């Protein structure tokens, strides 16, 4: 494989104070401290770490939509891209084209003719108005739905949250975002939800005309444009008797001049706004909050109420309010835990029909003709004709559906394609697990952006994933009960339709094992006492997996484990390589207890019915900080890499501000720490392949970027940073699962939550068998690979 020139890169670092405190802690607590190598020590010279960006990306959150003016196209924010959906045939929606990835997750979208505005990134902090992610307003040419392109960009800090309210008219965009304003009584500068005015009439050079049209203490919640009237929903604080006071402000638009305030209409209905669908809607503003309201603004100085509905039969937390060209009103609501609904309201204000959803809608929704198009958090886009459900509640009005790869917190592969040869055995499927939405299957059609071919839907939360030739395991955090944690078991006989065959309640840490010509599910979980209460320690349980046979039509998982092994410490992570398992955890004491040492267990699974402890010892590293789910571990032959929390809690997210990566030799009579590297931030996932460790995410030197660190652990007593995989957008360190990184062939896949999956090809000297001179592919299909 060709190696690009290596370039020096600033490396995440600990402050001097933290470094000094850490050194003192290590020296005081242990006789043989690990050889902690600060990343900056390797930042210079011939062996300075390289920096690698992604080669591809697929999937992501579908949180925003906007209907095009042609009556057949819906534009969708799909992770860091904008995708065109053709819904000319409502029964068969198709993805017509997509942009290259943008500067961040698409949180706002509006279309006006052949121009579109997309808001990306910008989750602003509210401490003094600073923004951790600057955010961008991108101007798109959407004249050709098959090839939408970016024309220009302008920095727009504070485009806040999962959905940014946005309106576009005649080349002027109005954006609800977090801006810095002055509190009148004392002059304090604070971030608040304001309204900005951006000129895109010269699309290659958009510019901010007015940074904050509506200063504090007013908080802007939504905005729509109807003709030459700008309607803005605001909240003006709280009153002890009525709670939050909301109002509708109506402005007259006049080119690029600041709009002129005409009137204010106070009502608890003004929180989410809508207008009728189509390019020339009637002059009516619809609002939903505590109840619903429609105002005729033909004379905006004296608006007239034309419709009202009771809040007791409606939603108080609508994601979107939708109005068809005929004035029919529908809404999309997140509902309760694990599910939401889409509903329409009748002329009398009552809910005429409601469609319950298996998973929550994401907020992306639009009206096209007589149809509603919306997306859920699992990535599915549905086309509804609410007229089909006007007479019976809970009647499904779905007329068309399109599955997209949604967000992802874990990624894995079945099959064995690590040999680098392009043959039938390499046609492995990829699998992803989102926070919600169950399990997604991607075909072997392309190595770096495999198309979605199927999956299994569920409302439960997921954070881990393992896959083998015939099986998959995902974590389960139960519907309505956060304390219900288990592992779901799937049979992959038909990858396009995984069969859910059981649930193992022994724990939420699991790996698949092939031993004795059989497949097994290995589960690590909390031990139970006599009354079913948690007891000190943990247990390793091994369950037999049985494929379907001539006499048994369905695959199954054993109801009771074939073998168990009690451990003395609380287990936080496990990994398997071959027929050996490594488990890491803490002693059963409070995390701040001096005796709360980190432990490692090595278990022999040659006979799965009788797991045998091979090695057990305290890790010679600093004690663990108080952080759920840490440390993490990955195993590769006789080498384990363990990531432990190191520094004090970060003031922003409460997670440890630094982590220690330790290389551990598990070949001898006792595990031995041979090297270590300190990194800033909390590490959520670690994976190993061919002696290299991939650790992340961690904060890059640029706070708006996230990195996966690549370390060379092949030397017996060394752990060396060799590179950084820089994720452009959308990967939050605190939002990922333990299986966020997977290595397949020469590719590294990083599940980046709302950004979907990023794909990297790091310039490493991976000594894999197979002819690398030909057109060998790492795990799917065929692709040219040079030396």
ABEGO torsion letter per residue (X at the ends): XBBBBBBBBBBBBBBAAAAAAAAAAAAAABABBBBBBBAAAAABEAABBBBBBBABBBEEBBABBBBBAAGABBBBBBEABBBBBBAABAABBBBABBBBBBABBBABBBBBEABBBBBBEGBBBABGGBBABAEBBBBBBAABAABBBBABBBBBBGBBEABBBBBBBGGBBBBBBBBBBBBAAAGBBBBBBBBBBBBAABAABBBBABABABBOABBBABBBBBEABBBBBBBAEBBAAAEBBBBBBBBBBBEABBBBBABBBBBAABABBBBBBEABBBBBBBBBBBEBBBBBAABAABBBBABBBBAAABBAABABBBBBAAGBBBBBBAEBBGBBBBBBBBAAGBBABBBBBABBBAGBBBBBEABBBBBBAAGBBBBBBAAAAAABBGBBABABBBBBBBBBABBBBBEBAAAGBBBAAABBBBBBBBABGEBBBBBAABAABBBBAEEBBBABBBABBBBBAABBBBBBBBBGBAABBBBBBBBAABAABBBBAEBBAAEABBBBBBBGGBBBBBBBBBBBBAAGBBBBEBBBBBBBBBBBBAABABBBBBABBABBBBBABBBABBBBBEABBBBBBBBBBBAABAABBBBBBBBBAABAABBBBABBBBBBBBBBBBBBGOBBBBBBEABBBBBBBABBBBAAAGBBABBBBBBBBAABABBBBABBBBBBEBBABBBBBGGBBBBOBBBBABAABBBBBBBBAABAABBBBABBBBBABGBBAAABBAAABBBBEABBBBBAEAAEBBBBBBBBBBBBBEBAABBBBAABEBBBBBX
